[in-house]
Amino acid sequence: MEIKIFDNFLKEEDFKEIESLDLPLPQSGEIKIFHSRVFENSILSSEFLSKESLQRFNENYHQKAIDLLKELCPEKIKLYSYSEFHLILTGKNYKFPIHDDTPNKLLSGVIYINPEKNNGTIFYEFKS
Protein backbone atom coordinates (compact mmCIF):
# COMPACT_ATOMS: atom_id res chain seq x y z
CA MET A 1 0.00 0.00 0.00
CA GLU A 2 1.36 3.38 -0.97
CA ILE A 3 0.33 6.47 0.97
CA LYS A 4 0.56 10.06 -0.24
CA ILE A 5 0.21 13.04 2.09
CA PHE A 6 -0.76 16.51 0.88
CA ASP A 7 -1.04 19.76 2.76
CA ASN A 8 -3.95 22.00 1.76
CA PHE A 9 -5.45 19.59 -0.77
CA LEU A 10 -8.71 21.56 -1.02
CA LYS A 11 -8.99 24.97 -2.61
CA GLU A 12 -9.64 27.65 0.01
CA GLU A 13 -13.25 28.30 -1.13
CA ASP A 14 -14.08 24.59 -0.95
CA PHE A 15 -12.47 24.22 2.46
CA LYS A 16 -14.44 27.20 3.79
CA GLU A 17 -17.70 25.87 2.36
CA ILE A 18 -17.26 22.50 4.05
CA GLU A 19 -16.13 24.16 7.27
CA SER A 20 -19.21 26.41 7.33
CA LEU A 21 -21.86 23.72 6.72
CA ASP A 22 -24.62 23.73 9.32
CA LEU A 23 -25.09 20.01 9.96
CA PRO A 24 -26.45 18.23 13.03
CA LEU A 25 -23.54 17.46 15.32
CA PRO A 26 -23.13 13.99 16.79
CA GLN A 27 -23.17 13.35 20.52
CA SER A 28 -19.95 12.36 22.29
CA GLY A 29 -18.92 8.90 21.07
CA GLU A 30 -21.24 9.01 18.03
CA ILE A 31 -20.60 9.30 14.29
CA LYS A 32 -22.72 10.84 11.50
CA ILE A 33 -21.99 10.18 7.83
CA PHE A 34 -23.30 12.27 4.93
CA HIS A 35 -22.99 10.89 1.39
CA SER A 36 -22.47 12.36 -2.08
CA ARG A 37 -21.99 10.58 -5.38
CA VAL A 38 -21.02 11.67 -8.87
CA PHE A 39 -21.45 9.16 -11.67
CA GLU A 40 -19.39 9.06 -14.83
CA ASN A 41 -22.38 10.41 -16.76
CA SER A 42 -22.71 13.37 -14.35
CA ILE A 43 -25.71 12.28 -12.31
CA LEU A 44 -25.17 14.03 -8.98
CA SER A 45 -26.60 13.32 -5.55
CA SER A 46 -25.62 14.73 -2.17
CA GLU A 47 -26.91 14.77 1.39
CA PHE A 48 -24.83 17.82 2.36
CA LEU A 49 -23.80 19.82 -0.73
CA SER A 50 -25.87 21.66 -3.31
CA LYS A 51 -25.79 20.24 -6.83
CA GLU A 52 -23.68 23.24 -7.90
CA SER A 53 -21.17 22.72 -5.10
CA LEU A 54 -20.90 19.01 -5.78
CA GLN A 55 -20.35 19.74 -9.47
CA ARG A 56 -17.60 22.22 -8.55
CA PHE A 57 -15.96 19.70 -6.20
CA ASN A 58 -16.01 17.13 -8.97
CA GLU A 59 -14.49 19.61 -11.44
CA ASN A 60 -11.81 20.65 -8.92
CA TYR A 61 -10.73 17.20 -7.70
CA HIS A 62 -11.81 14.45 -10.11
CA GLN A 63 -8.82 14.76 -12.42
CA LYS A 64 -6.47 15.12 -9.45
CA ALA A 65 -7.82 11.83 -8.04
CA ILE A 66 -7.63 10.08 -11.42
CA ASP A 67 -4.02 11.23 -11.83
CA LEU A 68 -3.20 9.84 -8.37
CA LEU A 69 -4.86 6.55 -9.26
CA LYS A 70 -2.87 6.39 -12.51
CA GLU A 71 0.31 6.94 -10.52
CA LEU A 72 -0.45 4.51 -7.70
CA CYS A 73 -2.30 1.73 -9.52
CA PRO A 74 -2.85 2.37 -13.24
CA GLU A 75 -4.56 -0.98 -13.85
CA LYS A 76 -7.54 0.23 -11.76
CA ILE A 77 -8.37 3.16 -14.08
CA LYS A 78 -10.52 0.94 -16.31
CA LEU A 79 -12.66 0.03 -13.27
CA TYR A 80 -13.71 3.62 -12.50
CA SER A 81 -17.42 4.43 -12.85
CA TYR A 82 -18.29 6.93 -10.07
CA SER A 83 -16.85 9.09 -7.28
CA GLU A 84 -18.08 9.38 -3.73
CA PHE A 85 -17.53 12.27 -1.34
CA HIS A 86 -18.45 11.59 2.28
CA LEU A 87 -18.52 14.02 5.14
CA ILE A 88 -18.01 12.26 8.45
CA LEU A 89 -18.64 14.04 11.73
CA THR A 90 -17.46 12.41 14.92
CA GLY A 91 -18.36 13.26 18.48
CA LYS A 92 -15.72 14.36 20.94
CA ASN A 93 -15.01 10.86 22.28
CA TYR A 94 -15.58 8.85 19.11
CA LYS A 95 -12.79 6.48 18.15
CA PHE A 96 -12.87 5.05 14.64
CA PRO A 97 -12.07 1.32 14.82
CA ILE A 98 -9.12 -0.25 13.01
CA HIS A 99 -10.56 -1.40 9.66
CA ASP A 100 -9.79 -2.35 6.08
CA ASP A 101 -11.25 -0.15 3.37
CA THR A 102 -13.94 -1.87 1.35
CA PRO A 103 -12.57 -3.81 -1.63
CA ASN A 104 -14.69 -1.81 -4.10
CA LYS A 105 -12.69 1.37 -3.40
CA LEU A 106 -10.16 2.20 -6.10
CA LEU A 107 -8.68 5.18 -4.24
CA SER A 108 -9.40 6.61 -0.82
CA GLY A 109 -8.55 9.95 0.73
CA VAL A 110 -9.15 11.69 4.04
CA ILE A 111 -9.24 15.44 4.53
CA TYR A 112 -9.38 16.75 8.08
CA ILE A 113 -11.42 19.93 8.51
CA ASN A 114 -11.59 20.34 12.30
CA PRO A 115 -9.92 20.56 14.71
CA GLU A 116 -6.87 22.42 13.46
CA LYS A 117 -4.67 19.96 15.39
CA ASN A 118 -5.48 16.28 15.17
CA ASN A 119 -3.75 12.92 15.17
CA GLY A 120 -4.72 12.12 11.59
CA THR A 121 -4.93 8.57 10.33
CA ILE A 122 -2.77 5.80 11.68
CA PHE A 123 -1.96 2.97 9.25
CA TYR A 124 -1.38 -0.52 10.62
CA GLU A 125 0.06 -3.56 8.87
CA PHE A 126 -2.22 -5.88 10.81
CA LYS A 127 -5.61 -5.41 12.48
CA SER A 128 -4.29 -6.82 15.76
N, C-alpha and C positions, 0 to 999 in steps of 0.2 A: 504494500500500500504506500503510495506516495502522497505526501501532504504538502500543500502550498499555503503560505501565510501572507496575507496582504494587509497593509494598513490603509484605512480610508477607502475601502472597496466601493462604497456607494458614493454617488455624486451628492454634494451638500444638500441640494433641494430635496432629493429622495430621502436622505437621512432625516432631515427636518420633518418631512411629511410623516414618516413612520413614527418618529419620536413624538409627534403632536397628536397622534390618533387618540380618540376618546373611546377606549374600549373598557368593558367591565373587567376590573382587576380580580385576580384569583385571591382566595384566602391563603393564609400561611400554610405551606405544605401542599397546596393545590397547583394544578396546571390547566391552562386554557389554550387551545390550539385553534387558529383561524386559517382557513385554506383559500388558496387561489390557484387557478390552473389556466394555462394558455396552450391551446392545441396548435399543431403545425398549421392548420388552416385558419388560424386566428379567432377561434371561438374562445371567448374570455369569460371566466367566472371568478368571483371573489367574494369572500365573506367580510373583508375589511378594507378593500380599496375600491375606488370608483373604477369604472371601465376605462376611463381616460388615464387614470394613474397606473392601472395595471398594464395598459398598452405602452405607456412611457417606460415603465420598469422593463418590460419585455424588450423594447427598442434599445434601452440603455445597457442591458446586461446579457441578453440572449447570445449575441455573437461572442462576447467575452467568455461565457460559459462553454460555448461550442469550441472555441479556440483552446481552452483549458483541457477539454475532453480530448481533442485531437492530440494535444501534447502528452497527456497522461495515459490515454488508452484509445488510440485511433480506431481500433477495430470495433469500438462501441458506437461510433458515429452513425452507422447504418441502422442502429436500433432506436434512434431518437424519434419520438412522435409527439411529445408534449413536455411542457415545463410546469413545475409546481413551485409556488412561493408560499411558505407557511410563516405565520407570525405566532410565536409561542411565548406566552406570558407565564412566568412562574412566580408563585408566592414566595415570601421571604425565606421560609424554611424548606422549600422544595429541593429535593436532590434527585436529579435525573439518573436512573439506574444505568449501570454498565450494559451496553447492548450492541448488537451488530446492526448496521443499516440493512434495510430490506433489500433482497437480491434484485428487485426490479429497478433500483436506483442506478443510473449510469454515472452520475456525478452528484456530489453533495457538498453544500457549503453552509457555514454558520456565520452570521453577522450579529455581533453583540451591540445592542442599542443602549441599554442601561444595565447596571450602573456604569459610570465612567471607568471604574476599576473593578475588574472581575477576574476570576481564575481561568476563564476560557474553557476549552475542551481538553480533556486528558485522554490520550490514546493509549490503549493497553494492547499487548500482544495476545493475552488470554483473558477470558471472562473472569477467571478465578483470581 
